[in-house]
C-alpha cells in the first residue's frame, strides 16, 4: 500500500462551477501540491498501467499563476499484458477491465484516491470494433482522465516523448530519429531541437504473425500477406511457419525499416505498407546525431529481453542489429529512458488565470469548455500559416480542423498588425474547410495579443463562429485545456492545462 499523506490540493483544478472568490483563494493559497496519477496504455500487442506521484510548484505570484511539474516519481508499474482478443475484430473487454482492476489492487490504490490520469488506445487496438467502449470505461471519470485514441502519427508523437527522444533532442539541440517498433506498426519521428517536425508509420511489427510452440500460426494481420509473398511463403492461419520463413519475414521487415531510416527512395513493398504519407523533410541517416528505438521490439534491439512471446520480436530485433552493422549506424544508436513502456505515466494538471482584459471573448455561450486538445503549429522559415496549421493537424491524424481543439499560436517575431493579419488569414483559410464550421474557435497565445488577433478574425475577416482567445499561456503538443466562464467583475478566465506526463530521464 502506498501512503502519500502530503498530497494536498486535490481539487485545485476543479471549481468552474464554484464561485470566483473560491477559485482565486484556492490558487493564491497554494505554493505546491502533489497529485496521484495513472497512465493506462491499451495497444495492439500489449497493455499496461503506471501509477505515479507528480509534484507541482508555483511559478510567480501574478494574476497569471502557473504550476509546473518539478518532480515525477513512478510508484508502481503493472505487469505487461498481451492485449486479449475475443476474435480478430474484438478486444476482450472483460479481461481488460479485470486487468485494470487487478493493477489498482496490486498497487494499493482505489479510483477514489487517483487525482488525474490518461487512457491511451493505440495501434491495431484502435481499429477494433469495441476500442471506443474500452476508452469510455474510464471516461465516466472525465474530470480526472484524458482519454486519447491515438492514430499512427499521434502514436508516433507519444512514443517520441515517452521514450525520451524529444528530451534528448532538446538537451543536445540535435536531430534525432525515433523508431518505435511495436506489434502491428512501426512509427518514425523526425525530431529537431526538441520539436517533432514530422512523423510517419509503416505496417511492420512483431505481431503481424503470432504462432504457438509448434510454429502453427494463431494470428495473422493483413499486412503480413504481401511480406509472405515477398519471401515466397505459403504460410497462413492454422499452418506452420518454418524457422527459415520466420527469419526471412523478419529480414524483410528490417530492410523496410532501414529504407526509411536511411532516407532512401522506397521500394514498391514499402510504399504498399506505408499507413501514412512518407517522411518528406527528414534529411537522412547521415544528418542525424542519434537514432533511438522504442516499442516492444526495442527490448530485443538493445538486447534487454531474451524472452519470446510467440511472435517475431526476437528475430526482428536481431535483423535490425544486423542492419545497424551493415549501414555503420550502430555508432548513432542511443538508449534512452523507456523502451516497451514508452508511454504516458499519467497526466499532470495546473491552473492558470488568464485576465479578461487581454482575452477576446466574442460570446460566453461556448464556455465552459473541457478537454480541448492543443494543436500547436510550428512556423518554419518561408512557411505559410495555413501550411503550418495543416502540418500540426497531421501530427494528430486530423485531415481538417474539427471541434474540440485549441489552436496554440507562438510568435517568433514581434507581433504587429501585419503579422497578426497574416496569421488571422491563415487560420481563417484552414477553418473554411473545418469538419465543424459552426464550432467555436479556441485560441491560445503566448503573447498578450489575444484581443487584437480575435478582433481581426471576427471584425475584419467576419469569422462566422464564436471566438475565445486567451493569452500569456505556454502549452505544448500533448496538452489539453479547460476554459471556464469569466469570473466576477474582473472577468478573469480560469484556464486549467492538463499535460500528458512521461518518465523523467533523470
C-alpha positions in Angstrom: 0.0 0.0 0.0 1.4 3.4 -0.9 1.0 6.2 1.6 1.1 9.8 0.4 -0.1 11.8 3.4 1.4 15.0 2.0 -0.9 15.0 -1.0 -2.7 18.4 -0.9 -4.9 20.5 -3.2 -6.6 17.6 -4.9 -9.4 19.9 -6.1 -7.1 22.6 -7.3 -8.2 22.3 -10.9 -11.9 22.0 -10.1 -14.1 24.9 -9.5 -15.6 26.0 -12.8 -18.9 25.6 -11.1 -17.6 27.3 -7.9 -17.6 31.0 -7.0 -14.8 33.2 -8.4 -13.6 34.0 -4.9 -13.2 30.3 -4.0 -11.0 29.7 -7.1 -8.9 32.8 -6.6 -8.3 32.0 -2.9 -7.5 28.3 -3.8 -4.9 29.3 -6.4 -3.3 32.1 -4.4 -3.1 29.9 -1.2 -1.0 27.2 -2.8 2.7 27.2 -3.5 3.0 23.4 -4.1 0.7 20.4 -4.5 1.0 16.8 -5.3 -1.1 14.5 -7.5 -1.5 10.8 -7.8 -1.8 10.0 -11.5 -2.2 6.9 -13.6 -1.3 6.1 -17.2 -3.2 3.3 -18.9 -2.0 2.1 -22.3 -4.0 -0.3 -24.4 -2.0 -1.2 -27.5 -2.4 -3.7 -30.3 0.1 -6.1 -28.7 0.5 -5.2 -25.1 -1.4 -3.2 -22.3 0.0 -1.9 -19.0 -0.6 0.7 -16.3 1.8 3.1 -14.5 0.9 4.8 -11.2 2.9 8.0 -10.4 3.2 10.8 -7.9 3.6 14.3 -9.5 4.9 17.3 -7.6 3.8 20.7 -9.0 5.3 24.0 -7.8 4.0 27.5 -8.3 5.8 29.9 -10.7 5.4 33.6 -10.0 2.8 35.4 -7.9 1.0 37.4 -10.5 -2.6 37.1 -11.7 -1.5 34.5 -14.3 -0.4 31.8 -11.9 1.2 28.6 -13.3 2.2 25.4 -11.6 4.9 23.4 -13.3 5.7 19.7 -12.7 9.0 19.7 -10.9 9.2 16.0 -9.8 7.7 12.8 -11.1 8.0 9.5 -9.2 6.8 6.2 -10.5 5.0 4.4 -7.6 4.0 1.2 -9.3 4.3 -0.5 -12.8 1.8 -3.2 -13.6 2.9 -6.4 -15.4 2.7 -6.2 -19.2 -0.4 -8.0 -20.6 -0.6 -9.3 -24.1 -3.8 -7.4 -25.2 -6.6 -10.0 -25.2 -8.8 -10.6 -28.1 -12.1 -12.5 -28.4 -11.8 -12.6 -32.1 -9.8 -10.8 -34.9 -12.0 -7.8 -34.6 -13.0 -7.8 -30.9 -10.8 -6.9 -27.8 -11.8 -8.9 -24.7 -13.3 -6.0 -22.7 -13.9 -8.1 -19.6 -10.2 -9.2 -19.4 -9.1 -5.6 -19.9 -11.4 -4.5 -17.1 -10.1 -7.2 -14.8 -6.5 -6.4 -15.6 -7.0 -2.8 -14.7 -8.9 -3.7 -11.5 -6.0 -6.1 -10.5 -3.4 -3.4 -11.2 -5.2 -0.9 -9.0 -5.4 -3.6 -6.3 -1.8 -4.7 -6.6 -0.7 -1.0 -6.5 -2.7 -0.5 -3.3 -4.9 2.2 -4.8 -8.6 2.8 -5.4 -10.0 5.0 -8.2 -11.2 7.5 -5.5 -7.6 8.4 -4.5 -6.4 8.9 -8.1 -6.4 12.6 -8.9 -5.8 12.5 -12.6 -4.7 10.2 -15.4 -4.6 9.4 -19.1 -6.0 6.5 -21.1 -4.3 5.8 -24.4 -5.7 3.4 -27.1 -3.2 2.9 -29.9 -2.2 0.8 -32.9 -4.3 -2.0 -34.2 -6.3 -1.9 -31.0 -7.7 1.4 -32.1 -9.2 -0.3 -35.2 -11.1 -3.0 -33.3 -14.8 -2.7 -33.1 -15.0 -2.1 -29.4 -12.0 0.2 -28.9 -14.1 3.2 -28.1 -16.2 1.5 -25.4 -13.0 0.4 -23.8 -11.8 4.0 -23.6 -15.2 5.1 -22.4 -14.9 2.7 -19.4 -12.7 5.4 -17.9 -14.5 8.4 -19.4 -17.1 8.4 -16.6 -14.3 10.0 -14.6 -13.9 12.6 -17.3 -12.9 15.2 -14.9 -9.9 13.0 -14.0 -8.9 11.4 -17.2 -7.6 12.5 -20.6 -8.9 9.8 -23.0 -6.8 9.6 -26.1 -7.4 7.5 -29.2 -4.1 7.8 -31.0 -3.8 7.2 -34.7 -0.5 6.4 -36.3 1.0 9.9 -36.3 -0.3 10.7 -32.9 1.1 7.5 -31.6 4.5 8.4 -33.1 4.3 11.7 -31.2 3.5 9.9 -27.9 6.4 7.4 -28.4 8.9 10.2 -29.2 8.0 12.0 -26.0 7.6 8.8 -23.9 10.9 7.2 -24.7 12.9 10.3 -24.1 13.9 11.1 -27.7 12.3 14.6 -27.6 14.1 15.4 -24.3 17.4 14.1 -25.8 17.0 16.3 -28.9 16.1 19.3 -26.8 19.0 18.9 -24.4 21.6 18.5 -27.1 20.0 20.7 -29.7 20.3 17.8 -32.0 18.5 16.0 -34.8 17.1 12.7 -33.5 15.2 9.9 -35.3 13.0 7.8 -33.1 11.8 4.5 -34.5 9.0 2.9 -32.4 8.7 -0.7 -33.4 5.5 -2.3 -32.0 3.3 -5.2 -32.7 1.4 -4.0 -35.7 3.2 -0.9 -36.9 6.5 1.0 -36.7 6.4 4.7 -36.2 9.1 7.3 -37.2 9.5 10.7 -35.5 12.0 13.2 -37.0 12.9 15.5 -34.1 14.8 18.7 -34.5 15.9 20.8 -31.4 13.3 19.2 -29.2 10.4 19.7 -31.7 8.8 16.7 -33.5 9.0 18.1 -37.1 7.5 15.1 -38.9 6.1 11.6 -38.3 5.2 8.6 -40.4 4.2 4.9 -40.0 4.5 1.6 -41.8 2.8 -1.8 -41.2 5.9 -3.5 -39.8 5.7 -5.1 -36.4 6.5 -8.2 -34.4 2.9 -9.5 -34.1 1.9 -9.3 -37.8 2.2 -13.0 -37.3 1.8 -14.9 -34.0 2.3 -18.6 -33.5 2.3 -21.3 -30.9 5.1 -23.5 -29.6 4.7 -25.9 -32.6 5.1 -23.0 -35.1 1.4 -23.0 -36.1 0.1 -19.5 -37.0 -2.5 -18.4 -34.5 -2.9 -14.8 -35.7 -2.1 -13.1 -39.0 -2.7 -9.5 -39.8 -3.4 -8.4 -43.4 -0.1 -6.6 -43.9 1.7 -9.9 -43.3 0.4 -11.3 -46.6 2.5 -9.2 -49.0 5.6 -9.8 -46.9 4.9 -13.6 -47.0 4.5 -13.3 -50.8 7.9 -11.4 -50.9 9.7 -14.4 -49.3 7.7 -17.0 -51.4 5.9 -18.5 -48.4 2.5 -20.2 -48.4 2.1 -19.9 -44.6 -1.4 -19.0 -43.4 -3.6 -19.2 -40.4 -3.6 -22.7 -38.9 -0.5 -23.7 -40.9 3.1 -24.0 -39.7 5.6 -21.3 -40.4 9.2 -22.7 -40.5 12.1 -21.2 -38.7 13.6 -20.2 -42.1 10.4 -18.5 -43.1 10.3 -16.6 -39.8 13.8 -15.4 -40.3 13.1 -14.4 -43.9 10.0 -12.5 -42.8 11.9 -10.6 -40.1 14.7 -9.8 -42.5 12.3 -8.2 -45.0 10.7 -6.1 -42.2 14.1 -4.9 -41.0 15.0 -4.0 -44.6 11.8 -2.0 -44.9 12.6 -0.1 -41.7 16.0 0.8 -43.0 14.7 2.1 -46.3 13.0 4.8 -44.2 15.8 5.2 -41.7 18.4 5.8 -44.4 16.2 8.2 -46.2 16.3 6.2 -49.5 13.6 6.1 -52.1 11.0 3.5 -51.1 10.6 0.1 -52.7 7.1 -0.9 -54.0 6.6 -3.1 -51.0 7.4 -0.3 -48.6 5.1 2.0 -50.4 2.3 -0.6 -50.2 2.8 -1.0 -46.4 3.0 2.7 -45.5 -0.1 3.7 -43.5 0.8 7.4 -43.5 2.5 9.6 -46.1 6.3 9.1 -46.0 8.7 11.4 -44.4 9.4 14.3 -46.7 11.7 16.7 -44.8 13.8 14.1 -43.0 17.4 14.7 -44.1 18.5 11.1 -43.9 20.8 8.9 -41.8 23.9 10.9 -42.5 22.4 14.1 -41.0 21.1 12.8 -37.7 23.1 12.7 -34.4 21.1 10.0 -32.6 19.0 7.0 -33.6 16.6 5.9 -30.8 14.5 2.8 -30.9 11.4 2.3 -28.6 8.4 0.0 -28.5 8.3 -3.7 -27.7 10.9 -4.7 -30.3 13.4 -2.3 -28.8 13.8 -4.7 -25.9 15.4 -7.1 -28.4 17.3 -4.5 -30.4 19.0 -3.3 -27.2 19.2 -6.9 -26.0 17.4 -6.3 -22.8 14.8 -9.1 -23.1 15.7 -12.6 -24.3 12.1 -14.0 -23.8 10.0 -14.9 -26.8 6.2 -14.2 -26.7 5.2 -16.3 -29.7 5.9 -13.7 -32.3 8.7 -12.3 -34.4 10.1 -9.9 -31.9 13.5 -11.6 -31.2 14.1 -12.2 -34.8 13.2 -8.7 -35.9 15.4 -7.3 -33.1 18.3 -9.4 -34.4 17.7 -8.4 -38.0 17.7 -4.7 -37.1 21.0 -5.2 -35.3 22.5 -6.7 -38.4 21.3 -3.7 -40.4 22.8 -1.3 -37.9 26.2 -3.0 -38.5 25.6 -3.2 -42.3 24.9 0.6 -42.5 27.5 1.6 -40.0 24.8 3.3 -37.9 25.4 1.5 -34.7 27.5 4.4 -33.5 24.4 6.6 -33.8 22.4 4.3 -31.6 21.3 5.8 -28.3 19.5 4.1 -25.5 17.2 6.4 -23.6 14.7 6.1 -20.7 12.0 3.8 -21.8 11.5 1.0 -24.4 8.4 -1.0 -24.4 6.9 1.4 -21.8 7.4 4.4 -24.0 4.1 5.8 -22.9 2.4 8.2 -20.5 2.8 7.8 -16.8 -0.4 9.8 -16.3 -1.4 13.4 -16.6 -0.4 16.5 -14.6 -2.6 19.5 -14.4 -2.2 23.0 -13.2 -4.4 26.1 -13.2 -3.7 29.4 -14.9 -5.9 32.5 -14.6 -6.0 34.5 -17.8 -7.1 38.1 -17.4 -10.3 39.1 -19.2 -8.8 42.5 -20.1 -6.4 40.8 -22.5 -8.6 37.9 -23.7 -11.0 38.1 -26.6 -14.4 36.6 -25.9 -17.0 37.1 -28.7 -19.6 35.2 -26.7 -19.6 33.3 -23.4 -22.1 30.7 -24.8 -19.2 28.4 -25.7 -18.0 28.3 -22.1 -17.1 26.4 -20.1 -15.1 24.1 -22.4 -13.4 21.0 -21.3 -10.7 18.7 -22.6 -9.7 20.8 -25.7 -6.8 19.2 -27.4 -3.9 21.6 -28.1 -2.7 21.8 -31.7 0.5 23.9 -32.0 1.7 24.8 -35.4 5.5 25.3 -35.8 6.2 28.2 -38.2 9.3 27.4 -40.3 11.1 29.9 -42.4 9.2 30.5 -45.6 6.2 28.7 -44.3 2.6 29.9 -44.8 0.5 29.9 -41.7 -2.1 27.6 -43.2 0.6 25.1 -44.2 2.0 25.1 -40.6 -1.5 24.6 -39.2 -2.3 21.7 -41.5 1.1 20.1 -40.6 0.2 20.4 -36.9 -3.1 18.8 -37.5 -1.5 15.9 -39.4 0.5 15.1 -36.2 -2.8 14.0 -34.7 -4.0 12.3 -37.8 -6.5 15.1 -38.5 -7.0 15.9 -42.2 -9.0 19.0 -41.3 -9.8 21.2 -38.3 -12.6 20.0 -36.1 -14.4 20.7 -32.9 -12.7 20.0 -29.5 -9.4 21.7 -30.5 -7.5 24.7 -29.2 -5.1 26.3 -31.6 -1.9 27.4 -29.9 0.0 30.2 -31.7 3.6 31.1 -30.8 5.3 34.2 -32.1 8.9 34.0 -33.2 8.9 37.7 -34.2 7.5 40.8 -32.7 3.7 40.9 -33.2 2.4 43.8 -35.2 -0.7 44.4 -37.3 0.8 42.9 -40.5 1.9 39.7 -38.7 -1.4 39.3 -36.8 -3.3 39.9 -40.0 -1.3 37.2 -41.8 -1.8 34.8 -39.0 -5.6 35.5 -38.9 -5.9 35.0 -42.7 -4.0 31.7 -42.5 -6.2 30.4 -39.6 -9.4 31.5 -41.5 -8.3 29.7 -44.6 -7.8 26.4 -42.7 -11.1 26.8 -40.8 -13.1 27.3 -44.0 -12.5 23.5 -44.6 -13.4 22.6 -41.0 -15.4 19.4 -40.2 -17.4 21.5 -37.7 -17.9 25.0 -39.2 -20.3 26.0 -36.5 -18.0 25.1 -33.7 -16.4 27.9 -31.7 -12.7 28.7 -32.3 -10.4 28.5 -29.2 -7.1 30.3 -29.5 -4.2 30.1 -27.0 -1.4 32.7 -27.5 2.0 33.0 -25.8 2.0 36.8 -26.1 -0.6 39.4 -25.0 -2.3 39.8 -28.4 -5.4 37.8 -27.9 -7.7 40.8 -28.1 -6.1 42.1 -31.3 -6.0 38.7 -33.1 -9.5 37.8 -32.1 -10.7 41.2 -33.2 -9.1 40.9 -36.7 -10.6 37.4 -37.2 -14.1 38.5 -36.0 -14.4 42.1 -37.1 -12.2 42.3 -40.2 -12.4 38.8 -41.6 -16.1 38.2 -40.5 -15.2 34.9 -38.9 -18.7 33.2 -38.6 -18.3 31.3 -35.3 -17.7 32.4 -31.7 -14.0 33.1 -30.8 -12.4 32.6 -27.4 -8.8 33.8 -27.4 -6.6 33.7 -24.3 -3.0 34.8 -24.0 0.0 34.5 -21.8 -0.2 30.8 -21.8 2.5 28.4 -23.0 1.3 25.0 -24.0 2.8 22.0 -25.9 1.9 19.3 -28.4 0.4 16.9 -25.9 -1.5 19.3 -23.6 -5.3 19.6 -23.1 -7.0 22.6 -21.6 -10.3 23.5 -19.8 -11.6 27.1 -20.0 -14.1 28.3 -17.5 -16.6 31.1 -17.7 -15.5 34.7 -16.8 -15.4 35.2 -13.0 -16.8 38.3 -11.2 -16.3 41.9 -12.2 -12.7 41.3 -13.3 -13.9 38.8 -15.9 -10.9 36.6 -15.2 -11.0 33.4 -17.2 -9.8 30.3 -15.3 -7.8 28.0 -17.6 -6.7 24.6 -16.5 -3.9 22.9 -18.5 -3.6 19.1 -18.4 -0.3 17.7 -19.7 0.4 14.1 -20.6 3.3 13.1 -18.3 6.2 10.9 -19.3 9.1 9.3 -17.4 11.9 11.6 -16.3 15.3 11.0 -17.9 17.0 11.7 -14.5 
